[in-house]
Amino acid sequence: MSLSQTVFKNPIHFLAFGFGSGLLPKAPGTWGTLVAIPLWYGLSLLSLPWYIAATVLLSIIGIGICHYSAKKLGVHDHPGIVWDEFCGYFVTMIAAPTGWVWPIIGFILFRIFDIIKPWPIKWLDKKVHGGFGIMIDDLLAGAFAWVMLQGIVLIVL
């Protein structure tokens, strides 16, 4: 069975692969983060405490989803698993101001930190395994991007 057949037949793989966005051949993490933007918009309609609670819950669920998919595929952190990008982007966008420019800036900042993986993100990515290992580097990249985004907000607004 091909990977796309596996992803579209198994609901856990379907979530882990970002509703199929992780199957795209080039830069699946970037595509996954793009798919996260409309999901973020829906979450952004929540009050801040509910947004944070939803982000935490989705991240906890993500540990299980990512662990299951990685184990079934036999690959520690398959590039197509992008649920971690969803959650990392949601972290980046905590308390982001309204307007069309902020999701774009958040997207760029998150992708920079997720790709470059400054210390300790790269260390965690190499040393921590399983679903938690898949999730933690993106959540931390999201936290780094959040700090930068909030700094920009303070300067601009």
MOPEPE-V644361 format. One record per residue. N is the residue number from 1. RES is the residue in three letters. PHI is phi in radians with two decimals (999 if undefined). PSI is psi in degrees with one decimal (* if undefined). OMEGA is omega in degrees with one decimal (none if undefined). Layout:
BEGIN
[[N RES PHI PSI OMEGA] [N RES PHI PSI OMEGA]]
END
This chain:
BEGIN
[[1 MET 999 134.4 -179.4] [2 SER -1.26 162.5 -180.0] [3 LEU -1.06 -42.7 -179.3] [4 SER -1.13 -37.6 176.6] [5 GLN -1.12 -41.6 178.7] [6 THR -1.07 -47.2 -177.6] [7 VAL -1.10 -44.3 -175.5] [8 PHE -1.39 -12.3 178.3] [9 LYS -1.69 -19.4 -176.4] [10 ASN -1.99 117.4 -175.7] [11 PRO -1.09 -29.9 178.7] [12 ILE -1.26 -43.9 174.8] [13 HIS -1.08 -38.8 179.9] [14 PHE -1.03 -42.2 176.1] [15 LEU -1.21 -47.9 -178.8] [16 ALA -1.00 -36.7 -179.7] [17 PHE -1.57 22.3 172.3] [18 GLY 1.02 46.8 -179.6] [19 PHE 1.07 27.5 178.3] [20 GLY 1.74 -12.5 -177.5] [21 SER -1.10 -28.2 178.8] [22 GLY -1.25 -9.0 178.1] [23 LEU -1.46 -12.6 -179.2] [24 LEU -1.10 139.9 -167.8] [25 PRO -1.21 -30.5 -178.2] [26 LYS -1.99 132.8 173.7] [27 ALA 0.92 58.1 -178.7] [28 PRO -1.05 -32.4 178.2] [29 GLY -1.13 -36.9 177.9] [30 THR -1.21 -43.9 177.7] [31 TRP -1.10 -41.4 178.2] [32 GLY -1.07 -40.8 178.7] [33 THR -1.16 -36.9 175.8] [34 LEU -1.09 -40.2 178.0] [35 VAL -1.16 -28.4 179.3] [36 ALA -1.20 -23.5 -175.1] [37 ILE -1.06 -50.9 177.9] [38 PRO -1.14 -30.1 175.4] [39 LEU -1.15 -42.4 176.4] [40 TRP -1.04 -42.6 -178.7] [41 TYR -1.00 -44.5 176.9] [42 GLY -1.06 -44.2 178.1] [43 LEU -1.14 -32.7 -176.9] [44 SER -1.16 -14.9 177.7] [45 LEU -1.34 -13.3 177.3] [46 LEU -1.35 158.2 171.5] [47 SER -1.14 160.5 -177.0] [48 LEU -0.99 -46.0 178.8] [49 PRO -1.07 -39.3 178.8] [50 TRP -1.22 -36.7 176.9] [51 TYR -1.06 -47.9 -179.8] [52 ILE -1.10 -44.0 179.0] [53 ALA -1.06 -43.1 179.0] [54 ALA -1.12 -40.6 179.6] [55 THR -1.12 -43.2 177.8] [56 VAL -1.10 -47.0 -179.5] [57 LEU -1.07 -46.2 178.8] [58 LEU -1.10 -33.1 178.2] [59 SER -1.24 -41.7 177.5] [60 ILE -1.12 -45.7 176.0] [61 ILE -1.04 -38.7 -179.7] [62 GLY -1.06 -34.1 177.9] [63 ILE -1.03 -46.0 179.1] [64 GLY -1.19 -44.0 -179.7] [65 ILE -1.06 -49.8 -177.5] [66 CYS -1.16 -40.1 178.8] [67 HIS -1.07 -47.0 -179.4] [68 TYR -1.02 -51.2 -177.0] [69 SER -1.12 -44.2 179.9] [70 ALA -1.07 -43.6 -179.1] [71 LYS -1.15 -45.7 -179.4] [72 LYS -1.15 -34.0 179.3] [73 LEU -1.47 -14.3 179.5] [74 GLY 1.26 25.0 179.5] [75 VAL -2.27 127.3 -176.0] [76 HIS -0.91 -56.5 -177.8] [77 ASP -2.41 76.8 -179.8] [78 HIS -0.98 133.4 -178.1] [79 PRO -1.00 -25.7 -178.9] [80 GLY -1.35 -14.4 176.3] [81 ILE -1.32 111.2 -173.9] [82 VAL -2.13 6.8 175.8] [83 TRP -1.01 -34.0 178.5] [84 ASP -1.13 -33.4 175.2] [85 GLU -1.17 -39.6 176.6] [86 PHE -0.95 -54.3 -174.7] [87 CYS -1.18 -38.0 176.2] [88 GLY -1.07 -40.8 177.2] [89 TYR -1.15 -39.9 178.4] [90 PHE -1.08 -38.0 176.2] [91 VAL -1.11 -45.8 179.0] [92 THR -0.94 -38.0 -170.8] [93 MET -1.62 10.0 176.3] [94 ILE -1.04 126.0 177.2] [95 ALA 1.05 26.1 176.4] [96 ALA -1.21 144.2 178.0] [97 PRO -1.18 163.3 176.2] [98 THR -1.34 160.4 -179.5] [99 GLY 2.14 156.8 -174.2] [100 TRP -1.30 -23.6 -174.3] [101 VAL -1.31 -31.6 -174.0] [102 TRP -1.18 -40.3 175.1] [103 PRO -1.10 -30.8 178.4] [104 ILE -1.24 -46.4 178.4] [105 ILE -1.09 -43.1 178.0] [106 GLY -1.06 -42.1 177.6] [107 PHE -1.03 -49.4 -178.5] [108 ILE -1.08 -47.8 -179.5] [109 LEU -1.08 -44.5 -179.9] [110 PHE -1.09 -45.5 -179.1] [111 ARG -1.09 -39.5 177.9] [112 ILE -1.03 -51.8 -177.8] [113 PHE -1.19 -33.6 179.2] [114 ASP -1.24 -34.3 -179.5] [115 ILE -1.41 -47.5 -176.8] [116 ILE -1.25 -36.8 179.6] [117 LYS 0.91 65.8 176.8] [118 PRO -1.16 162.1 177.7] [119 TRP -1.02 139.1 3.1] [120 PRO -1.63 9.6 -176.8] [121 ILE -1.05 -48.5 -179.1] [122 LYS -1.09 -40.7 178.4] [123 TRP -1.06 -47.7 178.6] [124 LEU -1.06 -41.2 -179.5] [125 ASP -1.03 -36.3 -178.0] [126 LYS -1.49 -31.1 -170.5] [127 LYS -1.72 -26.4 -175.0] [128 VAL -1.83 128.4 -173.8] [129 HIS -2.02 178.7 -179.9] [130 GLY 1.34 -168.8 -178.8] [131 GLY -1.07 -38.3 178.1] [132 PHE -1.11 -41.1 179.0] [133 GLY -1.11 -38.7 178.5] [134 ILE -1.14 -40.1 -175.6] [135 MET -1.38 -39.8 -167.1] [136 ILE -1.11 -38.4 -178.3] [137 ASP -1.17 -35.7 178.9] [138 ASP -1.31 -35.6 176.3] [139 LEU -1.13 -39.5 178.0] [140 LEU -1.23 -39.7 174.4] [141 ALA -1.04 -39.3 176.0] [142 GLY -1.10 -39.4 178.8] [143 ALA -1.15 -41.9 176.9] [144 PHE -1.07 -45.5 -179.9] [145 ALA -1.13 -36.4 177.7] [146 TRP -1.06 -45.2 178.7] [147 VAL -1.03 -45.5 179.4] [148 MET -1.12 -44.2 -179.4] [149 LEU -1.08 -44.8 179.4] [150 GLN -1.15 -33.3 174.9] [151 GLY -1.11 -43.0 178.2] [152 ILE -1.12 -42.3 178.0] [153 VAL -1.00 -45.8 -179.8] [154 LEU -1.07 -38.2 -178.9] [155 ILE -1.27 -44.4 -172.8] [156 VAL -1.40 -43.1 -176.1] [157 LEU -1.71 * none]]
END
